[in-house]
């Protein structure tokens, strides 16, 4: 599967279930609204009082699942960072294209965004028996 096809698949869906690890090493999951860049970086917002925020600040490893209709999914593993400065503006631009109402949430106390850099992606379409995996170099996320 080409990156462009993965981008379209993820872009057409606006929700993902993310999983993080708590400080006591327990798995914790949450449904979040997402946006994706053509480079397959995923952006979501949250508040600093959430469990996922504390979890990701302690351990930036994250996994997520996008899509579940008709047994077609993307499993995604990556590293989540809280962008600052110009990187934050770029992440917000990506996010606001998908979630225009996100601009209003900028006024919420403690609102922040995470940018996920992919490490591994698996596309699965069980109806057509298509399963493909992609790995990515472990580089620093865009700043």
Backbone as CSV, one residue per row, in Angstrom:
resi,resn,N_x,N_y,N_z,CA_x,CA_y,CA_z,C_x,C_y,C_z
1,UNK,0.847,-1.175,0.000,0.000,0.000,0.000,0.889,1.233,0.000
2,UNK,0.533,2.186,-0.789,1.280,3.432,-0.897,0.914,4.379,0.244
3,UNK,1.843,5.257,0.594,1.593,6.247,1.637,0.371,7.109,1.324
4,UNK,0.171,7.432,0.038,-0.974,8.262,-0.341,-2.288,7.554,-0.028
5,UNK,-2.339,6.239,-0.246,-3.551,5.480,0.056,-3.800,5.428,1.564
6,UNK,-2.734,5.234,2.328,-2.872,5.256,3.784,-3.343,6.623,4.267
7,UNK,-2.766,7.664,3.705,-3.182,9.015,4.065,-4.685,9.196,3.814
8,UNK,-5.150,8.820,2.627,-6.574,8.968,2.301,-7.446,8.164,3.260
9,UNK,-7.040,6.933,3.559,-7.821,6.092,4.462,-7.946,6.755,5.840
10,UNK,-6.827,7.198,6.387,-6.851,7.818,7.720,-7.595,9.150,7.667
11,UNK,-7.342,9.944,6.631,-7.964,11.268,6.499,-9.491,11.169,6.418
12,UNK,-9.994,10.105,5.819,-11.444,9.934,5.676,-12.118,9.558,6.993
13,UNK,-11.342,9.220,7.983,-11.878,8.889,9.305,-11.411,9.968,10.271
14,UNK,-12.239,10.299,11.206,-11.903,11.409,12.093,-11.670,10.952,13.525
15,UNK,-11.803,9.668,13.765,-11.670,9.155,15.127,-10.681,8.006,15.177
16,UNK,-10.027,7.883,16.315,-9.111,6.762,16.557,-9.187,6.403,18.030
17,UNK,-8.905,5.156,18.321,-8.716,4.728,19.700,-7.216,4.695,19.923
18,UNK,-6.759,5.500,20.891,-5.343,5.512,21.220,-5.112,4.699,22.485
19,UNK,-3.921,4.164,22.599,-3.525,3.447,23.808,-2.191,3.986,24.288
20,UNK,-2.139,4.224,25.598,-0.929,4.702,26.253,-0.688,3.811,27.465
21,UNK,0.433,4.029,28.124,0.774,3.237,29.304,0.856,4.167,30.509
22,UNK,0.165,3.785,31.574,0.185,4.594,32.792,1.522,4.427,33.512
23,UNK,1.816,5.318,34.462,3.058,5.168,35.229,3.147,3.828,35.968
24,UNK,1.995,3.227,36.303,2.013,1.915,36.955,2.021,0.774,35.936
25,UNK,2.267,1.138,34.644,2.424,0.184,33.533,1.113,-0.458,33.108
26,UNK,-0.022,0.154,33.445,-1.323,-0.347,33.005,-1.683,0.271,31.661
27,UNK,-2.266,-0.503,30.762,-2.701,0.073,29.488,-3.945,0.932,29.705
28,UNK,-4.016,2.043,28.981,-5.185,2.918,29.048,-5.507,3.372,27.627
29,UNK,-6.787,3.328,27.292,-7.208,3.694,25.945,-8.226,4.820,25.993
30,UNK,-8.324,5.551,24.887,-9.271,6.653,24.784,-9.619,6.872,23.316
31,UNK,-10.827,7.329,23.089,-11.253,7.727,21.756,-10.905,9.197,21.579
32,UNK,-10.234,9.532,20.478,-9.842,10.924,20.217,-10.169,11.287,18.767
33,UNK,-10.365,12.574,18.543,-10.478,13.099,17.193,-9.085,13.311,16.643
34,UNK,-8.862,12.890,15.409,-7.524,12.964,14.815,-7.533,13.718,13.495
35,UNK,-6.357,14.154,13.124,-6.077,14.679,11.788,-4.747,14.075,11.368
36,UNK,-4.522,13.975,10.069,-3.305,13.341,9.566,-2.661,14.214,8.503
37,UNK,-1.330,14.223,8.485,-0.586,14.936,7.445,-0.283,13.963,6.304
38,UNK,0.043,14.478,5.126,0.435,13.585,4.027,1.638,12.701,4.373
39,UNK,2.455,13.119,5.359,3.611,12.323,5.792,3.217,11.292,6.855
40,UNK,1.911,11.172,7.114,1.328,10.199,8.040,1.595,10.530,9.507
41,UNK,1.877,11.782,9.818,1.920,12.225,11.203,0.478,12.465,11.645
42,UNK,0.145,12.067,12.848,-1.214,12.228,13.356,-1.201,13.263,14.478
43,UNK,-2.233,14.107,14.482,-2.378,15.168,15.470,-3.699,14.966,16.208
44,UNK,-3.663,15.160,17.530,-4.907,15.199,18.305,-4.741,16.187,19.441
45,UNK,-5.879,16.647,19.952,-5.820,17.556,21.090,-6.315,16.848,22.343
46,UNK,-5.932,17.394,23.484,-6.358,16.877,24.780,-6.133,17.980,25.816
47,UNK,-6.559,17.731,27.014,-6.290,18.680,28.096,-5.221,18.093,29.012
48,UNK,-4.476,18.964,29.648,-3.354,18.526,30.478,-3.794,17.769,31.722
49,UNK,-5.069,17.827,32.073,-5.562,17.081,33.229,-5.961,15.645,32.871
50,UNK,-5.858,15.262,31.601,-6.262,13.917,31.181,-5.202,12.874,31.515
51,UNK,-5.642,11.637,31.622,-4.702,10.541,31.861,-3.727,10.401,30.708
52,UNK,-4.222,10.534,29.478,-3.345,10.355,28.316,-2.218,11.382,28.301
53,UNK,-2.513,12.615,28.737,-1.468,13.629,28.776,-0.342,13.205,29.724
54,UNK,-0.706,12.855,30.951,0.306,12.428,31.929,1.057,11.201,31.434
55,UNK,0.331,10.260,30.843,0.964,9.042,30.341,1.993,9.357,29.259
56,UNK,1.615,10.210,28.302,2.511,10.506,27.183,3.701,11.361,27.595
57,UNK,3.532,12.190,28.608,4.679,12.957,29.094,5.694,12.030,29.770
58,UNK,5.205,10.967,30.403,6.108,10.013,31.065,6.683,8.989,30.080
59,UNK,5.896,8.618,29.073,6.302,7.592,28.108,5.637,7.942,26.775
60,UNK,6.380,8.480,25.817,5.771,8.980,24.581,5.349,7.905,23.578
61,UNK,5.569,6.642,23.906,5.136,5.585,22.982,3.607,5.516,22.982
62,UNK,3.034,5.371,21.790,1.587,5.367,21.636,1.212,4.419,20.508
63,UNK,0.041,3.836,20.629,-0.513,3.065,19.523,-1.951,3.508,19.320
64,UNK,-2.433,3.287,18.103,-3.816,3.649,17.827,-4.381,2.771,16.739
65,UNK,-5.697,2.740,16.711,-6.422,2.018,15.673,-7.378,3.004,15.023
66,UNK,-7.357,3.016,13.698,-8.237,3.869,12.902,-9.081,2.964,12.031
67,UNK,-10.378,3.211,11.988,-11.271,2.456,11.114,-11.594,1.089,11.672
68,UNK,-12.814,0.696,11.486,-13.239,-0.630,11.925,-14.445,-1.089,11.132
69,UNK,-14.940,-0.241,10.238,-16.066,-0.635,9.392,-15.589,-1.639,8.353
70,UNK,-16.440,-2.602,8.071,-16.172,-3.602,7.030,-14.833,-4.303,7.240
71,UNK,-14.407,-4.415,8.490,-13.179,-5.128,8.839,-11.937,-4.566,8.150
72,UNK,-11.902,-3.248,7.973,-10.734,-2.578,7.416,-10.203,-1.642,8.495
73,UNK,-8.930,-1.823,8.845,-8.345,-1.016,9.912,-6.907,-0.624,9.582
74,UNK,-6.467,0.388,10.301,-5.051,0.740,10.333,-4.626,0.670,11.793
75,UNK,-3.608,-0.124,12.054,-2.950,-0.136,13.360,-1.698,0.714,13.196
76,UNK,-1.413,1.539,14.188,-0.365,2.546,14.046,0.373,2.631,15.370
77,UNK,1.680,2.557,15.314,2.513,2.748,16.499,3.465,3.886,16.218
78,UNK,3.697,4.709,17.240,4.580,5.836,17.034,5.016,6.483,18.330
79,UNK,5.602,7.653,18.172,6.092,8.454,19.288,5.322,9.775,19.280
80,UNK,4.733,10.113,20.429,3.949,11.342,20.551,4.774,12.422,21.239
81,UNK,4.781,13.599,20.643,5.443,14.744,21.243,4.437,15.881,21.350
82,UNK,4.685,16.748,22.300,3.870,17.945,22.468,4.617,19.082,21.765
83,UNK,4.192,19.441,20.548,4.952,20.435,19.790,4.842,21.832,20.408
84,UNK,5.849,22.620,20.161,5.920,24.008,20.636,6.273,24.911,19.464
85,UNK,6.001,26.188,19.607,6.412,27.172,18.612,5.855,26.897,17.233
86,UNK,6.744,26.966,16.236,6.339,26.767,14.847,5.790,25.365,14.605
87,UNK,6.352,24.362,15.259,5.852,22.990,15.108,4.412,22.885,15.614
88,UNK,4.093,23.594,16.681,2.717,23.610,17.187,1.795,24.266,16.166
89,UNK,2.223,25.363,15.595,1.395,26.026,14.583,1.139,25.119,13.390
90,UNK,2.155,24.374,12.970,1.988,23.438,11.848,1.026,22.312,12.226
91,UNK,1.163,21.777,13.448,0.275,20.703,13.903,-1.164,21.214,14.001
92,UNK,-1.347,22.416,14.531,-2.687,22.985,14.633,-3.291,23.210,13.250
93,UNK,-2.477,23.646,12.294,-2.974,23.840,10.927,-3.537,22.530,10.377
94,UNK,-2.804,21.450,10.561,-3.272,20.125,10.115,-4.570,19.769,10.837
95,UNK,-4.577,19.964,12.148,-5.733,19.593,12.964,-6.969,20.421,12.601
96,UNK,-6.809,21.737,12.445,-7.951,22.611,12.180,-8.548,22.388,10.794
97,UNK,-7.773,21.844,9.861,-8.343,21.514,8.548,-9.400,20.416,8.688
98,UNK,-9.169,19.473,9.588,-10.117,18.390,9.823,-11.165,18.779,10.861
99,UNK,-10.748,19.511,11.877,-11.605,19.897,12.994,-11.640,21.416,13.122
100,UNK,-12.388,22.125,12.260,-12.437,23.592,12.354,-12.895,24.091,13.723
101,UNK,-13.743,23.327,14.400,-14.202,23.743,15.731,-13.092,23.657,16.770
102,UNK,-11.979,23.057,16.426,-10.833,22.991,17.322,-10.274,24.363,17.651
103,UNK,-10.500,25.323,16.747,-10.041,26.686,17.017,-10.698,27.239,18.281
104,UNK,-11.972,26.916,18.468,-12.691,27.375,19.661,-12.113,26.758,20.935
105,UNK,-11.640,25.533,20.825,-11.090,24.849,22.002,-9.754,25.434,22.453
106,UNK,-9.129,26.256,21.615,-7.867,26.885,22.016,-8.027,27.702,23.291
107,UNK,-9.247,28.095,23.612,-9.514,28.895,24.802,-9.690,28.037,26.058
108,UNK,-9.784,26.735,25.891,-9.981,25.859,27.047,-8.744,25.906,27.951
109,UNK,-8.937,25.914,29.236,-7.782,25.826,30.145,-7.059,24.483,29.969
110,UNK,-5.763,24.541,29.801,-4.960,23.322,29.724,-5.011,22.581,28.407
111,UNK,-5.583,23.165,27.354,-5.637,22.465,26.062,-4.237,22.380,25.469
112,UNK,-3.961,21.271,24.826,-2.679,21.072,24.165,-2.866,20.093,23.018
113,UNK,-1.844,19.940,22.208,-1.885,19.034,21.064,-0.692,18.095,21.128
114,UNK,-0.896,16.909,20.597,0.196,15.956,20.426,0.350,15.657,18.946
115,UNK,1.582,15.479,18.537,1.940,15.098,17.182,2.592,13.723,17.259
116,UNK,2.044,12.785,16.514,2.568,11.414,16.534,3.373,11.162,15.267
117,UNK,4.598,10.723,15.461,5.471,10.329,14.357,5.391,8.814,14.219
118,UNK,5.078,8.309,13.015,4.893,6.859,12.867,6.207,6.083,12.956
119,UNK,6.110,4.904,13.559,7.204,3.933,13.565,6.809,2.676,12.792
120,UNK,5.541,2.300,12.913,5.038,1.077,12.272,3.561,1.265,11.984
121,UNK,3.135,0.878,10.770,1.720,0.946,10.392,1.353,-0.360,9.710
122,UNK,0.202,-0.877,10.099,-0.325,-2.099,9.463,-1.726,-1.801,8.949
123,UNK,-1.924,-1.987,7.666,-3.234,-1.852,7.028,-3.800,-3.253,6.858
124,UNK,-5.034,-3.447,7.303,-5.681,-4.770,7.192,-7.068,-4.625,6.590
125,UNK,-7.296,-5.334,5.514,-8.625,-5.446,4.908,-8.926,-6.938,4.856
126,UNK,-9.694,-7.392,5.842,-9.922,-8.826,5.970,-10.883,-9.371,4.916
127,UNK,-11.717,-8.513,4.320,-12.602,-8.974,3.248,-11.811,-9.328,1.995
128,UNK,-10.802,-8.521,1.684,-9.998,-8.784,0.477,-8.701,-9.513,0.795
129,UNK,-8.500,-9.850,2.063,-7.291,-10.559,2.513,-6.024,-9.769,2.225
130,UNK,-6.118,-8.442,2.312,-4.959,-7.578,2.096,-4.437,-7.118,3.458
131,UNK,-3.220,-7.489,3.749,-2.560,-7.056,4.978,-1.160,-6.590,4.593
132,UNK,-0.875,-5.322,4.910,0.422,-4.755,4.557,0.969,-3.971,5.731
133,UNK,2.281,-4.041,5.911,2.948,-3.329,6.988,4.001,-2.394,6.428
134,UNK,4.182,-1.278,7.123,5.229,-0.318,6.782,5.985,0.010,8.058
135,UNK,7.296,0.097,7.961,8.091,0.571,9.088,8.748,1.885,8.676
136,UNK,9.040,2.694,9.670,9.583,4.023,9.437,10.861,4.166,10.253
137,UNK,11.797,4.950,9.780,13.024,5.162,10.551,12.701,5.874,11.859
138,UNK,13.473,5.579,12.864,13.268,6.213,14.166,14.003,7.541,14.187
139,UNK,13.359,8.531,13.598,13.940,9.867,13.551,13.136,10.781,14.457
140,UNK,13.691,11.929,14.746,12.972,12.908,15.540,11.776,13.430,14.754
141,UNK,10.679,13.723,15.441,9.523,14.281,14.753,9.828,15.676,14.223
142,UNK,9.030,16.140,13.281,9.282,17.487,12.758,9.140,18.534,13.847
143,UNK,9.936,19.560,13.780,9.889,20.639,14.778,9.480,21.921,14.109
